[in-house]
Amino acid sequence: MGASLTTDEKYLVNRMNAVSSKVQLATKIADLGEFKDVTLTTAQLLALFTTPVSVLPAPGAGYANIVTAVYGSISYNSATYSGANNIVLKYTDASGVTVATFTAAFLNSSASAGYLAIGASGVAAANAAIVASMGTANPTVGDSALKLRIYYRKVALPM
């Protein structure tokens, strides 16, 4: 049988566990790659189907952007966005391969909200920008900005 821990020893064990958890979390976040913060304005969101917005520039010849995750947050203002409109991040333009999707329920929320979209697996597009677009149509109303944190890796493509 082991001896009971003193109050000070219990405190140290708890602190070591807390530090270990923070190190593990930091490691997991680092595994997501680099990140870029982007804010889509109300005007951009209301026109996102007809006018996609570049959110991550093309990485250069011989490279591809691989999106690992995207965190989005809306600070609700006063008018809910309308429509069944997913926000999609795609390579190149609105017709490109989808790399992440935010559901319409997230955009149409009547309260401040956050959403984590995990990057989709599939074909990586060489030297392609990542754009945000609306899935089916422009919303007709809404007035909250959308903040995105895009986690990605810039990878060299095989020759």
N, C-alpha and C positions, 0 to 999 in steps of 0.2 A: 504494500500500500504506500502510495506517495503522500507526502505531507501536503496539507492544505496551503493554498496560496494566501499570502498576506494581501491586504487591501492595496498596498503599493504595487505588488507583483501583478495583481489582477488588472490594475490600471495600465501597467506597462504592456501586458499581453493585449489588452484592448487597443491601445495606441498602435502597437506593432501590426495588429490585424487591420486597423483603419489605414495605416500607411501602405500595407500590402495591397489592400483593395484599391487605393488611389493609384498605385503603380500599375496594377493590372488594368484599370480603366484607361490610364494614359497610354499604355501599350496598345490596347484595343483601338483607341482613337488614332494613334499613330499608324496602325495597320490600315486605316482607311485611306491614307495618302495625304496629299496636299489638300487645301481647301480654298475656295473663293466665295466671298460673301457678295450677294447681288440683291438689290431691291427692285421689284417690279411695282411700278406706280399704278394707281387706279386707272389712269388713262391707258397705260400699256396693257393692263389686264382686260379692260373693256374692248380692246382692239386686237387681242392676242391671236384670235383665229385668223384674221386677215393680215395681221402684221406680226409675225413671230419676232422674238427678241433674242439676240445673241447673248448668252450668259457665260460662255467660256470660249475664248478664242481658239482657233486652230493651233495645234502645237508645233507645226513646222514639218517640212518634208522628212519622211522616214519615221514619223512618230504618230501615235494615236492617243487620244484622251480616253481613258477607261473610267467611267463614273462608278464609284463604289457605293455611294449613298448620297442622298440629298435630304436635308432637314429644312422644312418650311414652317414659317410661323406667320400668322395673321393677327394683328392687333385690331379687333373689330372696331369700326368707326360708328356708322349709323345706318347704313343700308346694306342689306344682305345681297350678295351676288345672285343672279338668276340663272336658271338653265341647268341642264345635266351636262356640265362641261368639265371633263377631266383636264388638268393641266399636264402636258407631256413635255419631257425633255427629249430631244432627238438630235441625231447627227445631222449636220449640214443645214437642213431647212425643215419645214413642216411635213415633208414627205419622206424624211429620212427614217432610219431605224430608231425605234424608241429605246431610250436608255433608262428612263425613270418616269413614273406616273403618280400624280396626286389625284385622288378621287374628287368627284364633284361635291360630295358631302363635306369634304374639308373646305373647299373654296366657298361653298354656300352656307357655311356655319354662321349662326347669328350670335356668336360669342368668339372671343379671342381663342385661338387654337393652334396646336402644333401638329406636325405630321412628318413621319420618317418614311421616305421612299428608298427602297434598296435598289441599287443599280441592277439592271437586267443583264443577263448573260446573252451572248450572241456575237454577231460579227462586229469587230471594231473597224471603224471607218478611218482610213489613213488621212492625216492632215485635215481633219474636219472639225469645225466649230461645233459647239453644243448650243442649241437654240431651245427656247421655251415657246410653246404654242398651245392653243386651246384645241381640244379634241374634236368638237363638232360644230360649234358656232360661238360668236361673241356673246358674252353676257349682255343683257340690256340695262341692268342696273347693278350697283355695287360701288362702294367707296373706301375700301380698305387696301392698304399696300400689302404686298407679300414679300417677306424676307426669306431668301434662300441661302443656305450654306451648302455648297456643292463640294463633296469630297471626291477626289479623283486621283488617278495616277497617269503620268505621261510616260508611255512605254515606247521603246524603240521597236520598230517592226523588223522582222527577219528580211534579209535581202533576197 
